[in-house]
Amino acid sequence: MSVKIPKAGEPVRGSTSGKPIMVLFDLLGRRWALGIVWNLSTGPQTFRALQSNCASVSPTVLNTRLKELRECGIVMKGENGYELTAEGDELFTYLQPLGHWSQTWSHAAKLKEDQ
């Protein structure tokens, strides 16, 4: 079974337009893709370390996601394991504020529940 790597200009899940933002959403919406990017933002990790940090990911899913992220130029395999490329680092700079926003959102949701 081959993995379909999303590419700009080609239809992806949820969009036939192939617009770059839809292609990115398709890629990052796949199981563990964001978790891998998030974990690699702290620096290179071996496959085993990454699997440990992504606690419930299976080796098959991790291998598949790493392959997709590598082929899309977001992750590369360096001397010390897998790491974000320059494009991956730039992507993380855009994702990082979502982490901060999610903390505020989660706190507000908790306050609503407690009322």
Phi, psi and omega per residue, in radians:
M1 nan 2.087 -3.133
S2 -1.591 2.654 -3.130
V3 -1.629 2.278 3.105
K4 -1.508 2.009 3.124
I5 -1.481 2.186 -3.137
P6 -1.183 2.428 -3.134
K7 -2.373 2.436 3.078
A8 -0.997 2.426 3.139
G9 1.601 -0.182 3.122
E10 -1.975 2.558 3.119
P11 -1.031 2.541 3.084
V12 -2.315 3.040 3.105
R13 -0.953 2.242 3.064
G14 1.421 -0.005 -3.125
S15 -2.741 2.271 3.063
T16 -1.662 -0.112 -3.045
S17 -1.281 -0.555 -3.073
G18 1.261 0.285 3.112
K19 -1.110 2.476 -3.073
P20 -0.893 -0.698 -3.118
I21 -1.148 -0.628 3.128
M22 -1.232 -0.624 3.093
V23 -1.146 -0.754 3.107
L24 -1.095 -0.772 3.113
F25 -1.079 -0.664 3.097
D26 -1.100 -0.836 -3.120
L27 -1.085 -0.890 -3.074
L28 -1.276 -0.316 3.119
G29 -1.435 -0.083 3.120
R30 -1.333 2.580 -3.105
R31 -0.839 2.216 3.024
W32 1.258 -0.031 -3.131
A33 -1.072 -0.855 3.130
L34 -1.150 -0.670 3.117
G35 -1.071 -0.667 3.114
I36 -1.163 -0.844 3.123
V37 -1.036 -0.794 -3.112
W38 -1.065 -0.798 -3.132
N39 -1.174 -0.622 3.141
L40 -1.336 -0.178 3.129
S41 -1.147 -0.323 -3.141
T42 -1.543 -0.114 3.119
G43 2.309 3.070 -3.094
P44 -1.049 2.578 3.094
Q45 -2.500 2.502 3.026
T46 -1.240 2.911 3.119
F47 -1.001 -0.818 -3.116
R48 -1.100 -0.742 3.123
A49 -1.122 -0.755 3.124
L50 -1.104 -0.746 3.104
Q51 -1.081 -0.696 3.117
S52 -1.147 -0.709 -3.140
N53 -1.275 -0.417 3.049
C54 -1.809 1.161 -2.879
A55 -0.634 -0.791 -3.019
S56 -1.805 0.177 -3.126
V57 -1.359 2.391 3.087
S58 -1.410 2.714 3.107
P59 -1.026 -0.617 -3.132
T60 -1.142 -0.825 3.138
V61 -1.134 -0.750 3.135
L62 -1.058 -0.793 3.096
N63 -1.033 -0.780 -3.126
T64 -1.096 -0.836 -3.125
R65 -1.125 -0.738 3.111
L66 -1.061 -0.704 3.107
K67 -1.083 -0.816 -3.140
E68 -1.097 -0.812 -3.117
L69 -1.156 -0.579 3.076
R70 -1.200 -0.800 -3.114
E71 -1.161 -0.434 3.111
C72 -1.568 -0.014 3.057
G73 1.414 0.339 -3.126
I74 -1.697 -0.558 -3.125
V75 -2.207 2.604 3.032
M76 -2.409 2.856 3.059
K77 -1.793 2.038 -3.134
G78 -1.879 -2.933 -3.129
E79 -1.096 -0.578 -3.070
N80 -1.799 0.253 3.127
G81 2.064 -2.743 -3.138
Y82 -1.406 2.497 3.133
E83 -2.650 2.831 3.091
L84 -1.305 2.502 3.007
T85 -1.373 3.122 3.060
A86 -1.023 -0.698 3.105
E87 -1.157 -0.663 3.091
G88 -1.132 -0.714 3.072
D89 -1.079 -0.748 3.125
E90 -1.123 -0.744 3.085
L91 -1.003 -0.773 -3.128
F92 -1.090 -0.592 3.109
T93 -1.088 -0.497 3.078
Y94 -1.434 -0.521 3.140
L95 -1.384 -0.564 -3.054
Q96 -0.938 -0.755 3.107
P97 -1.060 -0.470 3.081
L98 -1.146 -0.578 3.074
G99 -1.107 -0.764 3.102
H100 -1.149 -0.792 3.125
W101 -1.043 -0.705 -3.103
S102 -1.114 -0.558 3.095
Q103 -1.134 -0.800 3.109
T104 -1.104 -0.791 -3.137
W105 -1.082 -0.774 3.126
S106 -1.099 -0.734 3.136
H107 -1.106 -0.764 3.125
A108 -1.111 -0.691 3.122
A109 -1.140 -0.682 3.114
K110 -1.124 -0.730 3.104
L111 -1.079 -0.693 3.102
K112 -1.112 -0.713 3.125
E113 -1.106 -0.640 -3.085
D114 -1.312 -0.232 -3.116
Q115 -1.380 nan nan
